[in-house]
Amino acid sequence: MRTKLVAGNWKMNGNLATNQALLGTIIPRLAPLTRARYAVCAPFPYLAQVQDALRGSNIALGAQDVCQFDAGAYTGGVSAAMLAEFGCRYVIVGHSERRTVFGETDEVVARKFGAAIHHGLTPILCVGELLAEREAGVTEAVVSRQLDAVIAGCGLAALGKAVLAYEPVWAIGTGKTATPQQAQAVHAFIRARIAGADRRLADELVILYGGSVKAANASQLFAMQDVDGGLIGGASLAADEFIGICRAALDAEETVRA
């Protein structure tokens, strides 16, 4: 049975003081919510601070990116081994902002995915389409291409060690959100496509939705059959919003188990 997961992506936000205040609020309030899973993906400079704060809590630590190389003359790169040494469980790979702003290709994303798997991290692999691609009716083709690059580079079985996140690029940081039905349709497509090769892997694969998720819409999104939680951007920086989203995930999890 899949377990709901909510992962906060702080992006390039935060400082020592605000991080401490945010974590000091969410850690005790999420402590009783034990039937779902939670994670915080912090900027590289704050991994040590967040690692220390999360110690003993039910919130896992994640990073927002990883270098595709293990070591060497790659100035500015942060390797998967380094992230593992700081206690990271998750790492976001292929976020749309990495693809569109920093020019990461499908092949680079696949290599980063492989590096994360090799060092025992759980990649949160992001896939999703631009607004123009949705309007052109090629959403499924875009998502397939992004998935195929990872499968070609790392093998289908590697997806069993990962989490997927569908993020319609047109709904990230715009205030727009895919309807629950739109999200479900793409999640169902992803699961069915993988099921064509491995039904058990598809059934067990956790697929998150990312795209302006808030406490107000989380319940409707998480009620969808193939939406297994959320990759949360801006709302993860507001304690009450993030906790509300996590409560929605817990409620959805308890409904499934009832």
N, C-alpha and C positions, 0 to 999 in steps of 0.2 A: 504493500500500500504506500502511495506517495504521501509525504508529509509536507504541509504548506511551509513555505520559506519566504521571509521578508528580508531583503538585503538593502540597507541604506547606502547610497552612493553620495558621499559628501562633495564629490568633484573637487574643484580648486577653491575650497572654502575652509574657514576655521582658523583658529589660533589657539594657543595654549589655554587661555582663559575661557573662551567660549566652548572649546572642546570639553573641558573639565565640567563646566556647568551643564552642558547637554547630556554627557554621560552620567553625571551625578543624578540627573532626573530620570533618564530612561532605564538605567540598570535596575534600581529597586522596583520600579513599576512593571517591568517585564519579568521579574523574577518569579512571580506566581503563575505566569502564562506558559506552562511547560509543555503543552501538547503540540505547539507549532515551533518552528525554528527561526532564528533571527541572526542577522549579521550586520556589521558596520564596515564599510570599505572606506578607509581613511587615506588622505594624501601621504606620500612617502615620509615626509619629515616628522609626521605625528604617529607613525606606527608604534614606536616605543612607548609613547604616552598612552595610546589607546590600548596597546597590549597589556600594560600594567593596570589600567583601569578595569579592563574586562576580565582580568584573572579571577577565576572562581564564579563568574556569572554564567548565564545561559545564552550569552550573545557571542557569536564567533567573530573573529577578526578577518578582514579581507583587505586586499589592495586593489587599486583601480587600474593597474596596467602592469605588464612585465616585459622584460626584454626577451627577444627570441634567442639570444646567445647566452651561453652559460658563464663565460668570463672572458676577459681580454680587453683590448683597446677600444672600448665602446663608451666614450665619455658621455656621462649622463644616464647611462643604462642602469637598470636595477634587475638583477637576475632572479630567477625563481628560487635558487638556493638561498639567496639573501632574504627573500620574503619568508621562506620556510623557517629560517633561523629566528625571525621575529615572531614566530607563532601564527603566521597567516594560515588560515584554512582555505579561504577563497581568494580568487583574483579575477577581476573583470577583464575579459578579452574581447577585442573587436567592438567596443562601444562605438556607436555612430559618430560620436565626437572625435574619436581616434581615427575613424575611417574618413570622415569628411573634412575635419579641420587639419589633421596631421598627415593625411594622405596614405593611411595604411591600406594596403591591398589585401584581398582575400588570402593570398599566399602568405603574406607576413602574419596575418591573424592566425592562420593555421600553424605556423611555426611557433608562435607565442603559446598557442593552445598546447602544442606538443611539449614545449619546455615546462609548462605548468604541470602537466600530467607526469612528466619524467621525474619531477621533484616532489611528487605527492600532494600537490595542491589541487583544489577543485576549481577548474575554470568555470566562470559564468560567461558562456559564449553568447554574445549579442548578435542578433540578426534582425533585419528590418529594412523597409523600403522608404524612399523619399516620397514627398507628396506627388511629384510629377510621375513617379513610377506607379503609385496607387491609382492616379487618375488615368494612366495609360493601361491599367488592367494587368500589370506584370508583377504584382506583389509576390505571387507564388514562384515565379521564375527567379526573382531576385533572392528570395529566401532560399530556394533550392541551390542556387549558385553559391551562396555563402556557406551553406551546409556542406555542399559537395567538396569545396576546397579543403575543409577540415577532415572530412572522411577520406579524401584522396591522400592527404598528407599523414594522417594519424590512424586511420582505420576506423571502421564503424564501431567496434567494441569500445573505443576510447570515449565515446559519448556516454557510456555507462558510468564513467568516472567524472562526469561533468554535469552542470546545470545549464539549460538553455534559457535565454531571455529574448522574447519577441518585443522589439521596441520600434513601433512605427515612427520614423524620424520626424514626421510632420506633427507628432504629438509630444515631442520632448521639449520642455521649457517654453511651450507656446500657450499653455492653458487649454489646448485642445486635447481631447482624450478619445481614443477609439471607443465606440459603444461596446458594451459587454459582448454583443453578438459579433461585432467585427473582430474583437480580440479572440473570441472563441473560434471563429472560422479559421483564422490563421494558425492558432494553436492546434486545432484538430487536423489541419492540413499537415503540419510538421509531424505530429504523432503518427498520422496515417502513412506518411511517406517513409518514416523510419520503420514502421510496422511491416512495410512491404519487404524489408530485409530481415527484421528481427522483432517479432511481436512482443516478446518478453521485455526486451530493452525499451521498446516504445512505451509499454504500459508502465514501466518503472521510472521513466525519464521525467524529471521535474522541469516544467516549462513555466517561467515567470513572465509576467507582463510588465513592461516598463514604458511609461508615457503619461506623465502628469497624473499619477495616482495620488489621491488624497483620501483623507478619512471619510469624506462625504461620498466617494464613489467606490471605495475599496470593497465593500460588501457585495455590491452588484457584480463587480469584476471577478471576485474570488468565488462567487457562487457558480460560475461557469465550469462545466465538467472538466475541461482541459487546461484551466488556468490554475496553476499550483502556487500562486503567491505573486510577489511583486519585486521589481528592482526599482527602488524609490530614489529619486533625485532630490529636488528642492524640498519636498515635504520631510525628508529625513533630517533636515537641519532644524526643524521645529519639533520640540519634544512632544507636545500634545498631539500634533498631526501624526508623527511617526508611531506613537503609542496607539492612537486610534486605528491606524492601518494594521498594526500588529494584532490588535484585538479583533479586527475584522477577519484576519487570517485564522486566528484561534477559533472564532465562532464558526467559520466555514469548515475547519478541521473537525470540530466537535459534531457538526451536522452530518458530515460524511461518516463518522464513526458511530453515530447513534443507531 
